[in-house]
């Protein structure tokens, strides 16, 4: 994976493309973010175009020459896509294989067959967490919500009691656990160790998802007592139920990249010798690119063969899996361009200078910045990318574990209070048949609980490790 080292980020802030003072830079940041928000929410402009225009406006407000602002944006866009573009593509292919082969259905059916009554919310959060590992949040929602609706309807469960745990599992994986794009981008910008971040992310994710999922769902079910809307419950085709991969093979395929990356982290800690052959092998096998590529190649056999996919069908799956991510890549890349414009304008150094006079811990500062951008833009990815660019210089003197915690603080902040400027808000509202008020009392509160609990756990971990 292409990495932006902390030294490179720090060097970028030594000679900014503008000589603006802190006040002007602060105004430029607010103006740039405000413009992005207005373009996305008021004028319904695509996030890629809004981020592009906002980045150039930021440079202009900061007094940077237009050609330098353009160069900063394109450099950031290129380095971000180079760093995570292939990983996003491989994740999309794996997700498509999982869905089309029936592997996702197999995991769902197997776990639900062993759950009932009070254990059902816990089963749903487990399903969502496992399924959510290789999938984008939106893909996971589309895949799991029909299952949530069927379980709630057929088992006569409260929709919130079943739905909130599933949404919590997906959201926590999305914000805290690589190889999701948001955490990967933050790891890249901050220069954190991926394996350590993954291990700590799982440690933070487990209690967070329990509190925001099964436990909060009890309250949400009392606040909003609704049944599953009939119009959204799909009919499952029965003819394909026997031609799908087994539970063990599907689960092993999904967990393969996580196991490889965690193995790399453990070997790095135990051996800690870059010249050691074992460590070099695990460094390669545990890199995100190789780990996800291995999962895709293994998935072609473990998922595709039981479903009797032909070579032509697998080729079509790859092609159709890649098609929808064009917009995602552009948004992520433009977010990287906005981040680089922030850095090159001297905003990162400004944050570093100002924070030296504050008593706010760096991790709390990172969380607060991500919260502010999340509330303003409605995008967890934009919040993660922008906050990572702003606070990256703070990681220069941090230990490996604290740099990883900085990434998690950003990820936690990026999930704070989803509301009407977030596409996920409307996705959940429409699937569950809720009104705006009901969605705010359930989905939005759940996101806030995830953000606050995860942020608090990150701060607690920073005191003991």
Order of alpha helices (4+ residues) and beta strands (2+ residues): alpha-alpha-alpha-alpha-alpha-alpha-alpha-alpha-alpha-alpha-alpha-alpha-alpha-alpha-alpha-alpha-alpha-alpha-alpha-alpha-alpha-alpha-alpha
